[in-house]
Amino acid sequence: MGAEGPRRTRGSGMHKVTLRDVAAAAGVSIMTVSNVLHDKPNVGEPSRGRVAEAIRRLGYVPNRAAQQLAGEPDLRLGLLYTGVLNSFAAALFIGSMTAASRLHAEVSLRLASIDDPDALRTVLHRMGNAGIEGFLLPAPIAEAAALAYAHEPPGMPAVAIATGFPLPGMACVRCDDRRAAFDLVSLLLDLGHTRIGHISGPDSQSVSIVRREGYQAALRARGLMPRPELTVGTTFTFQAGIAATDALLEREPGLTAIFAANDTLAAGAIAAAHRRGLNVPDALSVVGYDDSPIAEQVWPALTTVRQDSVQLTRQAVMVLSANVRARRAGSEEPGTQEILLPSEIVRRASVAPARR
């Protein structure tokens, strides 16, 4: 590889210099050459210098169209998830992969812990060193990342997916959970329910906060003061929904409706009611949130809020891709971007007028 400029081959005149040629001449990997060409910050100066010298000496000219035809992705994005396999995780995978395919991007999946800020920073750092240029951070990882980088921004574009509100240092694609919760509780109020309990998720997740705010705002809008004892905070699990419902019914035997902050909690609420011999919805109306598969698997089928998590993720990929390209071009990245997508109430058999 010591010859200057493009190499000659018999019968073809000139041999086009490839990334592989440059990598061999510089003594580095093809990925390192690609990172240098994209001006990524994860290549040391000695390697960067050898690649630059090899490019000059061999006369290498990047051909973006050829790279794409050869299958090299134009963008490398990272999607973090907690390892919990549910309908939301499935939507994340489907939405990110379909959008990435259209944009000629590659999405790398990584497990991440929301309980260890140092471990989360390490995962993001290693992904950046491996060539990832931007991150897709679904809730609750987005909230954990915002805390982990509270005093030291990650320095790379990131988009939060399905959080309750925008988070510092990243764009956000979400639905208006507060408004949807307000409308859902208003439906119960329209049916004559005034003693409505709420099973809330953990405050470490922003959706728990805004859904509870929507519940409280709906009560106040009808002249009812929210009663603290009628809200139980817990985790987003089926067993937690059972325990929270038992607690609410012990505190308020005259309770006629429950708004659970997700469908799994609502399914637990229905199970707890059945165990007590309470008919749903005649004795107790129950509503949930997310319209996950369990909403149609429980009996009676659950009234809930539907949000299109696949579309949320697709939109997040588009926003992240645009921000990565802007960063490559040296353009000033936009400030906090917030995109709100619509949601809707799906009414099923778990609600009925309040008993007299």
N, C-alpha and C positions, 0 to 999 in steps of 0.2 A: 504493500500500500504506500510505497514511497513516491510513486509518480505524481507529478503535478497535474491538476485539472482532471477532467473526465477521462476514463480509460478507454482505449480502443479495443474492440473485439472483432474477430474475423467475420466478415459478411454483414456486419451491422454498422460499421463506421464508428459510432460513439456508444460507449456503455454508460447508461445513466447511473450516476452515483446514488446509492440508496442509504437509508438510515443505518442499515447493517454495516455498510462500508465505513461510514463515519464512526460508528461505535467501535468497530475493529481497529480502526486507525488511532482512535483516542484511548483505547484500552478500557472502555466503559460499556455499560449495558445500553441496549436500544432505548429502554425507558429513560435512562439518563439523558440521552441525546434529545428525545422528545421533550423532556422537561426543560432543557436548555432552550430549545426552539420556542417553547411557549413561555419562556422567561419566568418559570416558577422559582420560588425562593428556596426550594429544598435541595439545591445542588451546591456543593462546596466550590469555592473559587478555584482550587487546583483542577478539579474535574471540568468545571466550566471553561477554564482556559484551554485545556487539551481539546475539548470538543470544538471550541471556536477555531483553534488552529487547524484541526482536521477538516472542518467545513471550508476554511479558506484554501487549504492546500489541495483538497480534492475538487473544489469548485461545486460543492453541493448546493442545489437550489431546491427548497421545499416546494412540493406540489400538493396543495391542500386537497384538490379534487382526487388525485391519485391515492392519497392517504385514506380518504374516505371510502373510495372504491375498494381499497385493499382491506377495509374493515377496521381501520384505526379510529376509535371514537374521537369526536371533536371536543367533547367535554367529559370530564370524570367527576362525578358527584358522589357524595356519601350519604347514605340513609342509616340512621341509628334507630334501634328499637330495643325494647326491654327484654325480649325473649318470650313474652306472653303471646301465645298464638290464639287470637280471637278474630272476630269479624273486622275489627278496626285494623289489626295487623295485616290481614289479607287484603283489605282495601289499599293500605299503604303500598304493598308489594305490587299489586295490579296497576294502581294509578301511576306509580313511579316508573315501572317498566314500560308501560304503553307510551307515556309521554316521552321518556328517554329515547325510545326507539324512533319516534318521529323527529326528534331533535338531533339524532345521531350522537347520543350521549350514552355513557356507561354509568350505571348506578351500583355502587358497592355497598353491601349490607354489613353492618357490624352490631354486635351486642353491646349494650351500654348499661351501666348501673346508675340509678338515680340517687343512690344513697351514699356514694363515694365521690366527692368532687375531684379529688386527685386522680382517681381512676378514669373519670370522664375526660378530664383534660388530657390525660395520657393517650386515650383512644383517639381523640380529635387530632392531637399532635402527630401521632403515628400515621394516621390517614393522610394528613397534609404532606408528610414526608414521602408517602407512597404515591403522590401525584394527584390526590383529591383536591379540587379547587373550590368546592362549596359544599354546604351541609344542609340536608333536610332533617329537621328536628321535630318529630311529632310530640304532642303532649303525652306523658309528663316529662319527657326528656328535655324539651325546650325550656321548661321552668328550671330544671336542674342545671342546664347549661348557663342560663341567665345568672343563677346564683354562683356557679363555679367561676364565671368570668366577670363577676361584679366589679372587680378592680383592675381587670386585665383583659380587654376585649380579645377574642380569638384571632382577629386580624384577617378573617376570611369570610366571604359572603355566607349567610345562613338564613334559612326561612323556617319559621315556626308553623306547625300545622295543627289546626283544631285546638288552639288554646282559647281560654276564655277572654283574653284581652291581649293587646300587643305587648311584646317584651323588649327591653332595651337591647340595642345592638343587632337586631335582626328584623327582617321583613316578616309579615304574618299573613297567612291565609286561613280564614275561619268563618264560622257562622255567628250570628248574633245570638248567643246562648241566653243572654239576659232577656232579650225580647221574646224569644221562643218560650222560655220558662214562664214569663209573664202571661203570654197568651194561653199556655196550657193550664195554668192555675186559674186564669179567668174563665176557661171552659168549665172547670169545676164549680166556680162561683156562680156561673150562669145556670148551673143545674141545681142551685140552691144549697150547696155545701158551704158552711161557714167554719166548721171545725175541721181544718185540713192540716194534717201532719206532714213534715218534710224529712226525708232521709237524705242527708247531704254526704257527699264524698269528702275526702281529706282536703284541708286547706292548702296543702302543698301543691294541689292541682288547681289551676286558675278557673277551670270550668266549674268546680265545686262552688267557688266564691260567687261567680256571676249567676249561676242557676239559683243559688239561695237568694241573691239579691232580687232576681226576677220574681221569685215566690213571695218575698216580703213586699215588693212594690205592688204586686197584684192585690194583696190583702189591703194595703193602705189605700189603694185606689177605690176600694169599696167601703172605706171607713172602718176597717178592721185592723186592730193593732196586732202585729205578729207576737206570738207568745213564745219566749225562748224555750220553754219546756216541750214545745211541740216540734222542735228541730233536734234531730239526733245526727251527729257527725260520725262517720265510720269509713271503712274501706269499701272499694267497689267489688264486693264479692257476694255470692248467693247467701252464704251463712250469715254474713253481716246484715243482709237485708232481713233475714228472719229475726235475728236478735234485736235489731232496731225497731221492727214492727211490734214485737212483744213489749219492748220498753214504752213505745208510744201508747199502746192500748192499755198498759198498766197506768200510765200517767193520766190518760184521758179516755175513759171507757166509752164516752159518747162520740168518739172520733168517727167521722163518716167518710173521709177520703184521705189518701196519702199520695203525695208527689215524691217519687223517688228520683234521685239524680242520674240514674242510668237504668237500663232495662234489667240488668242482672239483679240490682237491688230491688226493683219492682217485682221480679219473679220471686224473690225471697219473701217479699211482703205478701204476695198472693198465697204462697205456701203456708206462711204463718197464719193467715186468716183461715185457710182451710183446716189447719190443725185445731183451731179454736172453734170450729163449727160455724164460722161466719161466711155467709154467702157473698161472693164477689160477682156482680157489683151491687146487689140489693142492699146488703148490710154495710159494705165497704167498697168504695170506688178506688181504683189504683191506677196511676199513670206513671210512665217512665220516660226515658230519653235515649235517643240514638237509633231506634228502629233496627236493632240488631236481630239476628235470626231467632233468638229466644222470645222475642215479642210475639211471634206467631206460633211458637211451640208450647207456650204455657196455656192453661185453661182457667178462665176465659182469655182469649187473645187480648193483647195489651194495647191500650191507647198510648201513643208516644209521639216524640218528635223525630222526624226523619231528616237527616242531613246526609248529603252525598259525599262520603269520605273518599271515594275514588276520584271524584271531580275535584275535591279539595286538594288532593295530592297532585293530580295533573297540573292544576293551576300553580301549585307551589314549585313544581319542576320548571315550569315556564318562567316564573319570576326569578328563580335562582339562576337559571341559564342566562337570562338577560343580564343579571347583575355580574355574573362571572365574565361574560363577554365585555361588559363595560369596564370592568377592572383590568382585563387584559389590554384593552385599548387605551388605558390610562385616563379614562373618563372618571369624573368624580361620581362615586356611587351615590345613589339617592339615599335620603334619610329613611326613617322608619316608614315602610310601605305597609299598608293594611288593605287587604282585599276581603270584602264580606260577600259570601255566597248565600243564596236563599236556603231556608229550611221550611218544613211544613208539618202541621199536626196531622197525624194519621189516627183517625178515631175508629176504635174497635169495641169489643164487647165488655171491656173492663170498667166502664163508667155507666152510671145511671143517675137519675135525679135523687137528691138527698131524701132519706126516709123522713117522714113527718114525726 
